Amino acid sequence: MGYLSVVGIVVLVVLGFGNHIWWLAAAALYLYASRPSENPENPQNSQHGRPGTYQAYRWRRDRQARWERRYQRERARRWI
């Protein structure tokens, strides 16, 4: 959750003391800002580094290599 989202939530909570509808807006903003990313190729919320970093690239490359080795072994077993 970014700095701007946190400031927006705080402002909406403070405004909510005069009109409780603002508290609902703050809750909606909080839920929207804290939702996880829906892109499975985006490792932003994981320990694998930020998207676009060399660590993220290495993680994706290694994962792809593991899957390729696994399927290569399975294909080889079928023809034995």
N, C-alpha and C positions, 0 to 999 in steps of 0.2 A: 504494500500500500504506500503510495507516494505522499510526499509532504503536502502537496496541494489537497489531496483527499482528506488527510487528517485535519488540516485547517478548515476545510469545508464542513466536516462533521462537527468540529468544535463550534463553529459559527452557528450551524443549524441547531445544536443543542442549546446554546445560549439564547437564540431566538425562540426556542421552544418554551421558555418560561413565560412568555407572553401569549403564545398560541401553540397549543399542543400538536397541531398538524406538522409543525417544523420538526418535531421529534420523529414523526413517521418518515419524513424526508431524510433525516439523519440516519435512521435505521436502514432505509433503502440504499442510501449512498454507501454506508458501511458494508452492506451485503454485496453490493455491486463491486466495490473496490477490493474486497477480500476474496472474491471468487478465484479459483485456480484457473490457470490458462487451459484452454481446450485444445491447443495444438500439441499433439504427442511428440512432434519432432523438436519442440521448443523446450530445452532442459532448463529453463529459467528458474523454475521452482524446485530444482533438485540440486544435489551436491556436485553435479557434473560441470558446473561453471555457467557463465552467462552465454547466451547465444552469440555466435560469431567469434568466440574465443578459440584459441588453439586447443584448449582442454576439451571444449565441447566437440570440436572437430574430431579429436582423437577418440573420444568416447563413442561417437557415432560410427567412426571407421572401425574401431575394434568390435563393436556390437555387430556390424554388418559382416565382418570377417568371421565371427563366431557362427552366425547363422549360415553363412556359405559353407563353412567346414562341416557343420551339422548336416545340411542337406546333401552335401557331397558324399558323406558317409552313408546316409540313408539310401541314396541312389545306387551306391556301390553294393550295398547289401542286397538290394532287389535283384541284381543280375548274377549273384553268386548261386 
